[in-house]
Amino acid sequence: MIDHRSLGSRLAVLVALLALLLSWAATAARADSGPAPCQGLGVAASCGTVTVPLDRADPSRGTLDVAYALVQRRDTSTPAASTIAYNPGGPGAATISQAASLAGGLFAPLLDHRDLLLVDVRGTGRSGVLSCPSLAPENAWPAGEPAATGACGASLGDRAGLYGTAAVADDFEAVRAALGIDRFDLWGDSYGTYLMPVYAARYPQRVRSVVLSGAYPLDFDPWGRPQIAAARRAIRLVCTRAQACDGNAVLRDVRRLANRLRRHPRPFTVSFRGVRHADQLDEEALGRILYAPLSADVFGQLPGAVAGALAGDSARIKQLAANTRLLTAALSGQDPDTLAVFSAAANAAVQCHDYPRVFSLADPPAVRRQAFQQALAGLDPTAFRPLSPEGWIHAGFEGSDSCIDWPNDPTAGRPLPAGTAMPDVPALVLSGDLDSNTSSAMGRQAAAQFPHGRFAEVANAGHTPSDSECGAKLGVDFVATLQVDVRACRTAGEPLDVAGRDPLLAADLTPVDGTAPEPQRRAVAAVVTTFLDVVAQLPTLGIAGEAPALRGGRYAAVDDSRFAVRGARVVRDVRTSGTVAVSDRVVGTLRLSGTGVPEGRLRVVLGGDGHGTATGTLGGEPVQISFGG
C-alpha cells in the first residue's frame, strides 16, 4: 500500500526543447512590428515581430514574422547588466506564453538588473505555427508513427526543410540586431540545449554565458543507448536512496515482464476527450515508461507496478502506459489552445532536418529502410537491457526510424559543420541524476563541447533539473556571478518514494489510525489512496487535462489546482466521485459507493506531513476522524 505520510515529498517532486550566411542573417531582417506593450501575458513586457527570410539561401521564397516578448528589468535607472535569451525546449514548444511564470519564477532573482527575451521560434506559437493533420491526437495510438510523421512532412511541402536549428539561431540573431541588444546570457532547457550551442557557435561575439538544463550534445546516439543506461541507473538510485527495493532485482523483474509481453501483449483502452482508443501493453510500452519524458516519479512507481503485473495485476503498469499515450495525444492537438504552447509539426520538422540518424534523407525510402534494418541487426543487445533493442528504439527519444518516411531533404543533417568550435565563454550544464530523457552522460558530452564547460549533476532531479530548487539556484547564481560550485547539488532534493504492490480490495487497505470504527477508518484510507493516485497523475493532468484512475474511472482538471474525480476506483470494490484540490495539502469531498466500505460522503483534509481530518457521513452515521502521525 502507498503510505499517506509520503505526500509531502511527492508534492515536492511533482508540484512542483557560413560567414556570408551569418552576415546575411544579421542584415536581411527588419523590425516589422513593435515593440509595444504585450497584451494578455500576465506580466509587463514589450512585444513585437521581426520579419526574416523563410529561406536565407533563397530570399525569393518569402518571409516569416518571428515574434518576441521582452520583459524589462525592474531597475531601469541603469543599463541592463545583460539580456537572458531563453528557450524551453520541445522542439516545438512556444516561449512567449510562458512569460509570466518565467518572470515570476525561475528568472525572478535576475530581473532586477537584467532583461529577459522570449522568442517564439519559427513554426511555434506566434511565429507562423505549423500544424499537420497526420499528427492529430488520434495518431498518438498505434497508427504507424513514421508514416504519420512522413505525411506531416508531405503536407508541409517545400517548407519541410526550412525549420532547422541553424535557421532558428539566425532568427534569434535577427531579433537581437533589431532590438540593439549587445550580448546574451543564453539559457536553454531540453531542445534549448541543442539550439543555444548552435547560436553560440554561429554568433560567438554575442554570447556572455550559457546555461543548459537537461542537455544533450549535437552528435547524440540515435539508438538511445545513453537513455536506457540512465533508466537502469535511475532505478538503482531510487531503490538505494529509499532503502525500499533492490534495483538489480527490479531490473530483473522488468526484463521478465518485457520477455512475457513480447510474447503475449495485453490489450487495453485509453480514453481521451471522450473517445476510447485501442492500445496494448507490450515491450514498447515498457520502453515508453522507462524513457520517463516528463517526470522521474515513474521510477518510484515502477517496482510495485512491475511486481503487480508479474503477479497478474496489471492496473498500475497499464495506467503508466496510458499516461505516455495521453501526453503524446495532448501535445499533438490541432486546436488553437494546444498550438499556442506546442507544435508537433514543428517538432517533427526540426528532428527530421537536424538530428543524427542511420540513414540519409537524400536516399529513397527503400534504401533508408535497408540501411536502418542493417544497422539495427548489428546492435549489441546487452546495451539495451532490460529490454531488447526492438523494444527500446520506439520509446519516444529522438532518432530511430521516426523520420524514415520524411520527404527527400538533401540539406538535412548536423546544424553546424563538423569541427565547428564553440566559443570560450562561461558555460554550465545541469543534469538530473534521475533523467532518462537527456542523461547525465549526455550532459557531460554537452559540457565538453565548450572549451571550459562546467558540468553539475542535481540529485533526485529528472529532466530539466532547473525545475528543482537547487538546480534553479545553481543556474541563476551562475548567470549572476559566472562562478559555480559543481558539487552543490549532489545531495539535493528528497529521495523518491517507492510504492509497493497496489491493494486490490478495500480489505487490503490499512485503515487510518484513530478510535473510530474500523469500517470508517478504512473508508478514509480509500479516500487518502484516491488522493495519492490523483497526485501521482499530476504530470499527465497538467498537460493532457485528464488521466485514468488506477482501476477505472477518470480524473479531469478543473483548473490548475482542482481536479474532478469521476467514478474513480483505486480498489476494485470502492468507487469515488467529487472534487480534489492540490496545493501544499490535499483537500477533497468525495462520495463513496461500492461493497468495500460503507457508502456516504467524506470531506478529507490531508497535510504534507501525513496528518489529516475526515468529516461527513458513512452508512448514515456521522464521521469525525483525526489521523496521521
Order of alpha helices (4+ residues) and beta strands (2+ residues): alpha-alpha-beta-beta-beta-beta-alpha-beta-alpha-alpha-beta-alpha-beta-alpha-alpha-beta-beta-alpha-alpha-alpha-alpha-alpha-alpha-alpha-beta-alpha-beta-alpha-alpha-alpha-beta-beta-beta-beta-beta-beta-beta-beta
